[in-house]
Amino acid sequence: MALANCTTIAGTDGRELKKHGSAFFPVAAYHDDLRQEAVPWHWHEEPEAAVITDGEARLLVETEVYQVKKGDGYFINTGVLHGVEVLSNSGCCMHSMVFHPRLVGGSTESIFWQNYIRPLLLNSCFKCGLLDGSASWHREACGFIETAWQAMATEPQGYEFQVRSSLSQLIFLLHRYQPEPEREPSQREVRDAQRIRTMLQYIQEHYMEEISTASLAASAMISESECLRCFHKTIGLPPIQYLKQFRIQKAAELLISTEKRIGDIGADCGFLDTSYFTKVFRELKGCTPGEYRKRERRNIFGCKMV
């Protein structure tokens, strides 16, 4: 079975460090269960395509937020900052594929690369393609993603050909229906994207420590006011509110996956006061950490937790 672990590990600039596939077969398939772990803000050079198989979620793509549900899909272009959050207590699962363009395009001198891959990757107006059924070709595109994923999951003889064929047809559809390029991003937009990547990575590396707006701004070598502006424009939240949500998500993952005491989990996630940790957790999750642990373990493992 060729499915890979979906844990996201990013570098100092927010770029994901994990290798997707191998040099011989540069593609990886993931089963993401957002009840167990959200997909944090990150980016990678490889395009990503996914289909929602259960529940609903928020797809975050730089300054845009999309609501996706079972049956919907999406395509994330190269180098685009993105993340996925569960939308409700019902959870969300998805099948995702991350692949290097050379899998379908071959060398950069090939007609496939020059006529189809390159125009798609360089289209600054096409950061994300939402496949929600609003166009007749969306279901066909989602079918190609799922076919490629199932081939990776079951590995029948010659599955590599099926994966490459399905992703090639997906790329052709996306190329055919991509929006017309309008303009290149401004220097300010490029600068803002780099700054937010740096600050998000700082949070991922230091969330268990004390973080202030000042220290966050210093990580990107900007003023506090500029830090606030970047977060508001890109994330839509003040930086400290985003930090609080990130810490609670990490705590939720530890509650499900470890036997640590609730107070220790709170401390590991930057909440030194257990009562404050419980208060914030209830505000964001609608229940106490202990209630969350029992409920989610029962949902995931199908057994009564004590």
ABEGO torsion letter per residue (X at the ends): XABBBABBBBBAAGBBABBBEBAABBBBBBBBBAAABBBBBBBBABBBBBBBABEBBBBBBEABBBBBBBGBBBBBBBGBBBBBBBABAAEBBBBBBBBBAAAAAEBAABAAAAAAAAAAAABAABABBBBAGABAAAAAAAAAAAAAAAAAAAGBBGAAAAAAAAAAAAAAAAAAABBBBABBBBAAAAAAAAAAAAAAAAAAAAAABBBBAAAAAAAAGBBAAAAAAAAAAAAGBBAAAAAAAAAAAAAAAAAAABABBAAAAAAAAGBABAAAAAAAAAAAAGBBAAAAAAAAAAAAAGBBBX
